[in-house]
Amino acid sequence: MDFYIRLNADFLMQLAQEYLLHCGVKPRTSAAGPPNHLRKAIKLLENVNKQSQALTEAQVLLGKARWLNNDTPGALRELNDCLSKNPTAVEAHMQAALINSEAGNMKAADNLLK
């Protein structure tokens, strides 16, 4: 029980969001690897998702973080898993559509927005 008290999912998600603010809105093209704050955000969100699988917002943020880390298949996998659990998650639809359109898959992006 003590572990769950220390695992404050809302606080960890806020912290991850702060890290993601410093990552920009598009994936990095640098070959130097992901910045430290992006790695920390991904780690936090993976822990939150592992402990609280019903948190749609955490799963969407993890999908976004994976995309910013140039892991498009991982991001779409995360978002599709989120949509299978909650088909009405607007943020998941929007993020998946954005990722598909950036990858040039306009048909999939259009289907997600319908």
Backbone as JSON Lines, residues from 0, in Angstrom:
{"i":0,"aa":"M","n":[0.82,-1.19,0.0],"ca":[0.0,0.0,0.0],"c":[0.86,1.25,0.0]}
{"i":1,"aa":"D","n":[1.97,1.21,0.72],"ca":[2.86,2.37,0.8],"c":[3.39,2.75,-0.59]}
{"i":2,"aa":"F","n":[3.63,1.74,-1.43],"ca":[4.12,1.99,-2.78],"c":[3.12,2.85,-3.56]}
{"i":3,"aa":"Y","n":[1.83,2.53,-3.45],"ca":[0.81,3.28,-4.19],"c":[0.64,4.7,-3.67]}
{"i":4,"aa":"I","n":[0.93,4.89,-2.41],"ca":[0.88,6.25,-1.86],"c":[1.99,7.08,-2.48]}
{"i":5,"aa":"R","n":[3.17,6.49,-2.63],"ca":[4.3,7.2,-3.24],"c":[4.12,7.36,-4.74]}
{"i":6,"aa":"L","n":[3.37,6.46,-5.36],"ca":[3.13,6.55,-6.79],"c":[1.89,7.41,-7.02]}
{"i":7,"aa":"N","n":[2.07,8.69,-6.99],"ca":[0.98,9.62,-7.23],"c":[0.93,9.85,-8.74]}
{"i":8,"aa":"A","n":[0.01,9.15,-9.4],"ca":[-0.05,9.17,-10.86],"c":[-0.27,10.57,-11.41]}
{"i":9,"aa":"D","n":[-1.11,11.36,-10.78],"ca":[-1.36,12.72,-11.26],"c":[-0.1,13.56,-11.2]}
{"i":10,"aa":"F","n":[0.64,13.46,-10.1],"ca":[1.88,14.22,-9.97],"c":[2.91,13.77,-11.01]}
{"i":11,"aa":"L","n":[3.05,12.46,-11.2],"ca":[4.01,11.94,-12.16],"c":[3.65,12.35,-13.59]}
{"i":12,"aa":"M","n":[2.35,12.39,-13.89],"ca":[1.92,12.83,-15.22],"c":[2.21,14.32,-15.41]}
{"i":13,"aa":"Q","n":[1.99,15.13,-14.38],"ca":[2.31,16.55,-14.47],"c":[3.8,16.76,-14.69]}
{"i":14,"aa":"L","n":[4.61,15.98,-14.0],"ca":[6.06,16.06,-14.15],"c":[6.46,15.67,-15.58]}
{"i":15,"aa":"A","n":[5.87,14.61,-16.1],"ca":[6.16,14.17,-17.46],"c":[5.74,15.24,-18.47]}
{"i":16,"aa":"Q","n":[4.6,15.89,-18.23],"ca":[4.15,16.95,-19.12],"c":[5.14,18.11,-19.12]}
{"i":17,"aa":"E","n":[5.68,18.42,-17.98],"ca":[6.7,19.49,-17.9],"c":[7.93,19.11,-18.71]}
{"i":18,"aa":"Y","n":[8.36,17.86,-18.59],"ca":[9.5,17.4,-19.39],"c":[9.18,17.5,-20.88]}
{"i":19,"aa":"L","n":[7.95,17.11,-21.27],"ca":[7.58,17.12,-22.68],"c":[7.48,18.54,-23.25]}
{"i":20,"aa":"L","n":[7.21,19.52,-22.4],"ca":[7.17,20.91,-22.86],"c":[8.5,21.34,-23.47]}
{"i":21,"aa":"H","n":[9.57,20.74,-23.0],"ca":[10.91,21.11,-23.47],"c":[11.35,20.31,-24.7]}
{"i":22,"aa":"C","n":[10.46,19.45,-25.2],"ca":[10.82,18.58,-26.32],"c":[10.36,19.11,-27.67]}
{"i":23,"aa":"G","n":[9.55,20.14,-27.68],"ca":[9.02,20.66,-28.94],"c":[7.76,19.91,-29.34]}
{"i":24,"aa":"V","n":[7.34,20.15,-30.59],"ca":[6.09,19.54,-31.05],"c":[6.3,18.54,-32.18]}
{"i":25,"aa":"K","n":[7.54,18.41,-32.63],"ca":[7.85,17.45,-33.7],"c":[9.05,16.61,-33.26]}
{"i":26,"aa":"P","n":[9.16,15.41,-33.81],"ca":[10.3,14.55,-33.46],"c":[11.63,15.21,-33.84]}
{"i":27,"aa":"R","n":[12.63,14.92,-33.07],"ca":[13.96,15.46,-33.34],"c":[14.6,14.69,-34.49]}
{"i":28,"aa":"T","n":[15.35,15.4,-35.3],"ca":[16.04,14.76,-36.41],"c":[17.51,14.52,-36.09]}
{"i":29,"aa":"S","n":[17.92,14.93,-34.93],"ca":[19.31,14.8,-34.52],"c":[19.7,13.35,-34.33]}
{"i":30,"aa":"A","n":[20.9,13.03,-34.74],"ca":[21.42,11.67,-34.57],"c":[22.07,11.5,-33.18]}
{"i":31,"aa":"A","n":[22.06,12.56,-32.39],"ca":[22.72,12.51,-31.08],"c":[21.93,11.72,-30.06]}
{"i":32,"aa":"G","n":[20.74,11.31,-30.4],"ca":[19.92,10.57,-29.44],"c":[18.94,11.49,-28.75]}
{"i":33,"aa":"P","n":[18.01,10.92,-28.02],"ca":[16.98,11.73,-27.38],"c":[17.56,12.55,-26.22]}
{"i":34,"aa":"P","n":[16.98,13.73,-26.0],"ca":[17.44,14.52,-24.86],"c":[17.07,13.85,-23.54]}
{"i":35,"aa":"N","n":[17.76,14.21,-22.51],"ca":[17.57,13.61,-21.19],"c":[16.14,13.79,-20.68]}
{"i":36,"aa":"H","n":[15.56,14.98,-20.9],"ca":[14.2,15.22,-20.4],"c":[13.16,14.35,-21.11]}
{"i":37,"aa":"L","n":[13.41,14.0,-22.37],"ca":[12.49,13.11,-23.08],"c":[12.59,11.69,-22.53]}
{"i":38,"aa":"R","n":[13.8,11.24,-22.27],"ca":[13.98,9.9,-21.67],"c":[13.3,9.82,-20.3]}
{"i":39,"aa":"K","n":[13.42,10.89,-19.51],"ca":[12.79,10.91,-18.19],"c":[11.27,10.89,-18.31]}
{"i":40,"aa":"A","n":[10.73,11.64,-19.26],"ca":[9.27,11.65,-19.46],"c":[8.77,10.26,-19.84]}
{"i":41,"aa":"I","n":[9.47,9.6,-20.75],"ca":[9.07,8.26,-21.18],"c":[9.11,7.29,-20.0]}
{"i":42,"aa":"K","n":[10.16,7.35,-19.21],"ca":[10.29,6.46,-18.04],"c":[9.15,6.68,-17.05]}
{"i":43,"aa":"L","n":[8.85,7.94,-16.76],"ca":[7.75,8.25,-15.83],"c":[6.42,7.72,-16.37]}
{"i":44,"aa":"L","n":[6.16,7.97,-17.65],"ca":[4.88,7.56,-18.23],"c":[4.77,6.04,-18.34]}
{"i":45,"aa":"E","n":[5.87,5.37,-18.6],"ca":[5.83,3.9,-18.6],"c":[5.47,3.37,-17.22]}
{"i":46,"aa":"N","n":[6.04,3.96,-16.18],"ca":[5.71,3.54,-14.81],"c":[4.25,3.8,-14.47]}
{"i":47,"aa":"V","n":[3.74,4.96,-14.86],"ca":[2.33,5.29,-14.59],"c":[1.43,4.31,-15.33]}
{"i":48,"aa":"N","n":[1.74,4.04,-16.61],"ca":[0.91,3.12,-17.4],"c":[0.96,1.7,-16.86]}
{"i":49,"aa":"K","n":[2.1,1.32,-16.34],"ca":[2.24,-0.03,-15.79],"c":[1.36,-0.18,-14.55]}
{"i":50,"aa":"Q","n":[1.3,0.85,-13.72],"ca":[0.55,0.78,-12.46],"c":[-0.93,1.14,-12.61]}
{"i":51,"aa":"S","n":[-1.24,2.03,-13.55],"ca":[-2.62,2.51,-13.73],"c":[-2.99,2.41,-15.19]}
{"i":52,"aa":"Q","n":[-3.33,1.23,-15.64],"ca":[-3.58,1.01,-17.05],"c":[-4.85,1.68,-17.56]}
{"i":53,"aa":"A","n":[-5.68,2.16,-16.69],"ca":[-6.93,2.78,-17.1],"c":[-6.79,4.28,-17.38]}
{"i":54,"aa":"L","n":[-5.63,4.84,-17.14],"ca":[-5.44,6.28,-17.36],"c":[-5.18,6.56,-18.84]}
{"i":55,"aa":"T","n":[-6.22,7.0,-19.53],"ca":[-6.12,7.29,-20.96],"c":[-5.12,8.4,-21.22]}
{"i":56,"aa":"E","n":[-5.14,9.44,-20.41],"ca":[-4.26,10.58,-20.62],"c":[-2.79,10.17,-20.56]}
{"i":57,"aa":"A","n":[-2.45,9.29,-19.64],"ca":[-1.06,8.83,-19.52],"c":[-0.64,8.04,-20.75]}
{"i":58,"aa":"Q","n":[-1.55,7.24,-21.28],"ca":[-1.23,6.45,-22.45],"c":[-1.05,7.34,-23.69]}
{"i":59,"aa":"V","n":[-1.89,8.37,-23.8],"ca":[-1.76,9.32,-24.91],"c":[-0.44,10.07,-24.81]}
{"i":60,"aa":"L","n":[-0.09,10.51,-23.6],"ca":[1.18,11.2,-23.41],"c":[2.37,10.3,-23.74]}
{"i":61,"aa":"L","n":[2.26,9.03,-23.39],"ca":[3.34,8.09,-23.7],"c":[3.46,7.91,-25.21]}
{"i":62,"aa":"G","n":[2.33,7.85,-25.89],"ca":[2.36,7.76,-27.35],"c":[3.03,8.98,-27.96]}
{"i":63,"aa":"K","n":[2.71,10.15,-27.44],"ca":[3.32,11.39,-27.93],"c":[4.82,11.38,-27.65]}
{"i":64,"aa":"A","n":[5.21,10.96,-26.46],"ca":[6.63,10.92,-26.09],"c":[7.39,9.95,-26.99]}
{"i":65,"aa":"R","n":[6.8,8.81,-27.27],"ca":[7.47,7.84,-28.14],"c":[7.64,8.42,-29.55]}
{"i":66,"aa":"W","n":[6.63,9.14,-30.03],"ca":[6.72,9.77,-31.34],"c":[7.83,10.83,-31.35]}
{"i":67,"aa":"L","n":[7.89,11.64,-30.3],"ca":[8.94,12.65,-30.21],"c":[10.33,12.0,-30.16]}
{"i":68,"aa":"N","n":[10.37,10.75,-29.73],"ca":[11.61,9.99,-29.65],"c":[11.89,9.24,-30.96]}
{"i":69,"aa":"N","n":[11.15,9.6,-32.01],"ca":[11.27,8.96,-33.34],"c":[10.9,7.49,-33.33]}
{"i":70,"aa":"D","n":[10.01,7.09,-32.45],"ca":[9.51,5.72,-32.4],"c":[8.05,5.73,-32.86]}
{"i":71,"aa":"T","n":[7.85,5.95,-34.16],"ca":[6.5,6.05,-34.71],"c":[5.71,4.76,-34.52]}
{"i":72,"aa":"P","n":[6.27,3.58,-34.81],"ca":[5.49,2.35,-34.58],"c":[5.1,2.17,-33.12]}
{"i":73,"aa":"G","n":[6.01,2.48,-32.19],"ca":[5.71,2.37,-30.77],"c":[4.63,3.35,-30.34]}
{"i":74,"aa":"A","n":[4.68,4.55,-30.9],"ca":[3.67,5.57,-30.58],"c":[2.3,5.13,-31.07]}
{"i":75,"aa":"L","n":[2.23,4.66,-32.3],"ca":[0.93,4.22,-32.84],"c":[0.41,3.0,-32.11]}
{"i":76,"aa":"R","n":[1.31,2.11,-31.72],"ca":[0.9,0.92,-30.95],"c":[0.27,1.35,-29.62]}
{"i":77,"aa":"E","n":[0.91,2.31,-28.95],"ca":[0.4,2.81,-27.67],"c":[-0.96,3.48,-27.84]}
{"i":78,"aa":"L","n":[-1.09,4.29,-28.88],"ca":[-2.35,5.01,-29.12],"c":[-3.46,4.05,-29.55]}
{"i":79,"aa":"N","n":[-3.13,3.07,-30.38],"ca":[-4.14,2.09,-30.79],"c":[-4.61,1.25,-29.61]}
{"i":80,"aa":"D","n":[-3.69,0.93,-28.7],"ca":[-4.07,0.21,-27.48],"c":[-5.02,1.07,-26.65]}
{"i":81,"aa":"C","n":[-4.71,2.35,-26.55],"ca":[-5.56,3.27,-25.81],"c":[-6.95,3.35,-26.45]}
{"i":82,"aa":"L","n":[-6.99,3.42,-27.79],"ca":[-8.28,3.5,-28.49],"c":[-9.07,2.21,-28.4]}
{"i":83,"aa":"S","n":[-8.38,1.09,-28.27],"ca":[-9.12,-0.18,-28.12],"c":[-9.8,-0.24,-26.75]}
{"i":84,"aa":"K","n":[-9.18,0.41,-25.75],"ca":[-9.78,0.45,-24.41],"c":[-10.84,1.53,-24.29]}
{"i":85,"aa":"N","n":[-10.62,2.65,-25.0],"ca":[-11.55,3.78,-24.91],"c":[-11.68,4.42,-26.3]}
{"i":86,"aa":"P","n":[-12.62,3.91,-27.12],"ca":[-12.76,4.41,-28.49],"c":[-13.21,5.87,-28.57]}
{"i":87,"aa":"T","n":[-13.63,6.45,-27.48],"ca":[-14.09,7.85,-27.51],"c":[-12.99,8.83,-27.07]}
{"i":88,"aa":"A","n":[-11.78,8.36,-26.9],"ca":[-10.67,9.22,-26.46],"c":[-10.25,10.15,-27.6]}
{"i":89,"aa":"V","n":[-10.72,11.38,-27.55],"ca":[-10.49,12.35,-28.62],"c":[-9.0,12.65,-28.77]}
{"i":90,"aa":"E","n":[-8.31,12.84,-27.66],"ca":[-6.88,13.16,-27.72],"c":[-6.09,12.04,-28.4]}
{"i":91,"aa":"A","n":[-6.46,10.8,-28.15],"ca":[-5.77,9.67,-28.78],"c":[-6.02,9.67,-30.28]}
{"i":92,"aa":"H","n":[-7.26,9.95,-30.69],"ca":[-7.58,10.04,-32.12],"c":[-6.77,11.15,-32.78]}
{"i":93,"aa":"M","n":[-6.71,12.31,-32.13],"ca":[-6.0,13.46,-32.69],"c":[-4.51,13.18,-32.81]}
{"i":94,"aa":"Q","n":[-3.91,12.62,-31.76],"ca":[-2.47,12.34,-31.77],"c":[-2.14,11.28,-32.82]}
{"i":95,"aa":"A","n":[-2.95,10.22,-32.91],"ca":[-2.71,9.18,-33.9],"c":[-2.87,9.73,-35.32]}
{"i":96,"aa":"A","n":[-3.84,10.6,-35.52],"ca":[-4.03,11.22,-36.84],"c":[-2.83,12.1,-37.19]}
{"i":97,"aa":"L","n":[-2.35,12.85,-36.25],"ca":[-1.18,13.7,-36.47],"c":[0.04,12.86,-36.85]}
{"i":98,"aa":"I","n":[0.28,11.79,-36.11],"ca":[1.43,10.93,-36.38],"c":[1.31,10.29,-37.75]}
{"i":99,"aa":"N","n":[0.11,9.81,-38.09],"ca":[-0.09,9.2,-39.41],"c":[0.09,10.21,-40.53]}
{"i":100,"aa":"S","n":[-0.4,11.42,-40.34],"ca":[-0.25,12.42,-41.4],"c":[1.22,12.82,-41.56]}
{"i":101,"aa":"E","n":[1.95,12.94,-40.46],"ca":[3.38,13.26,-40.53],"c":[4.16,12.14,-41.22]}
{"i":102,"aa":"A","n":[3.67,10.91,-41.07],"ca":[4.33,9.76,-41.7],"c":[3.89,9.58,-43.15]}
{"i":103,"aa":"G","n":[2.96,10.44,-43.62],"ca":[2.5,10.37,-44.99],"c":[1.34,9.42,-45.22]}
{"i":104,"aa":"N","n":[0.77,8.91,-44.16],"ca":[-0.35,7.97,-44.26],"c":[-1.66,8.74,-44.07]}
{"i":105,"aa":"M","n":[-2.03,9.49,-45.11],"ca":[-3.19,10.38,-45.02],"c":[-4.52,9.62,-44.89]}
{"i":106,"aa":"K","n":[-4.62,8.47,-45.49],"ca":[-5.86,7.7,-45.41],"c":[-6.13,7.26,-43.96]}
{"i":107,"aa":"A","n":[-5.1,6.77,-43.29],"ca":[-5.25,6.36,-41.89],"c":[-5.56,7.58,-41.02]}
{"i":108,"aa":"A","n":[-4.92,8.69,-41.29],"ca":[-5.18,9.92,-40.52],"c":[-6.62,10.36,-40.71]}
{"i":109,"aa":"D","n":[-7.09,10.31,-41.95],"ca":[-8.48,10.71,-42.24],"c":[-9.47,9.79,-41.54]}
{"i":110,"aa":"N","n":[-9.2,8.48,-41.55],"ca":[-10.09,7.52,-40.89],"c":[-10.16,7.76,-39.39]}
{"i":111,"aa":"L","n":[-9.06,8.19,-38.79],"ca":[-9.06,8.44,-37.35],"c":[-9.88,9.68,-36.99]}
{"i":112,"aa":"L","n":[-10.0,10.61,-37.92],"ca":[-10.72,11.84,-37.64],"c":[-12.21,11.74,-37.92]}
{"i":113,"aa":"K","n":[-12.64,10.62,-38.51],"ca":[-14.07,10.46,-38.81],"c":[-14.82,9.89,-37.66]}
